Amino acid sequence: MAFFLSNVVTVPCIYVVGKEINNHRWNLLEDEFIDMVNFLVAYLAEDS
């Protein structure tokens, strides 16, 4: 669980930094972020 929580913190940080550095890749990053959110939602739904 601790590993999962650390990912919840780390992933948005990486996303924000990546967005700032790669603004021209915004659409790609946004798609990857949405995929990650969908994955986390499915993961939590299975876990409960």
RODO-2510 file (C-alpha; in nm, 4 decimals, decimal comma):
residues 48
     n   res          X          Y          Z
     1     m     0,0000     0,0000     0,0000
     2     a     0,2847     0,2372     0,0823
     3     f     0,4286     0,1708    -0,2628
     4     f     0,0928     0,2564    -0,4193
     5     l     0,0634     0,5797    -0,2197
     6     s     0,4148     0,6874    -0,3186
     7     n     0,3145     0,6404    -0,6830
     8     v     0,0068     0,8574    -0,6305
     9     v     0,2406     1,1370    -0,5195
    10     t     0,5179     1,0734    -0,7723
    11     v     0,3112     1,0389    -1,0895
    12     p     0,1439     1,3842    -1,0724
    13     c     0,4830     1,5437    -0,9943
    14     i     0,6413     1,3805    -1,2983
    15     y     0,3385     1,4825    -1,5048
    16     v     0,3575     1,8477    -1,3989
    17     v     0,7333     1,8702    -1,4542
    18     g     0,7033     1,6971    -1,7894
    19     k     0,4234     1,9326    -1,8936
    20     e     0,6356     2,2368    -1,8101
    21     i     0,9385     2,1024    -1,9985
    22     n     0,7500     1,9611    -2,2980
    23     n     0,4632     2,1998    -2,3637
    24     h     0,4675     2,1033    -2,7323
    25     r     0,3990     1,7438    -2,6235
    26     w     0,1019     1,8504    -2,4103
    27     n    -0,1568     1,6405    -2,5952
    28     l     0,0557     1,3267    -2,5659
    29     l     0,1180     1,3844    -2,1957
    30     e    -0,2492     1,4544    -2,1368
    31     d    -0,3459     1,1261    -2,3029
    32     e    -0,0894     0,9367    -2,0946
    33     f    -0,2141     1,1071    -1,7783
    34     i    -0,5771     1,0186    -1,8540
    35     d    -0,4690     0,6580    -1,9137
    36     m    -0,2903     0,6571    -1,5765
    37     v    -0,5953     0,7985    -1,3974
    38     n    -0,8174     0,5363    -1,5597
    39     f    -0,5730     0,2656    -1,4541
    40     l    -0,5658     0,3903    -1,0945
    41     v    -0,9456     0,4060    -1,0784
    42     a    -0,9705     0,0486    -1,2053
    43     y    -0,6975    -0,0613    -0,9615
    44     l    -0,8765     0,0948    -0,6648
    45     a    -1,2098    -0,0497    -0,7742
    46     e    -1,0586    -0,4005    -0,7814
    47     d    -0,8820    -0,3456    -0,4505
    48     s    -1,1958    -0,2515    -0,2563
***
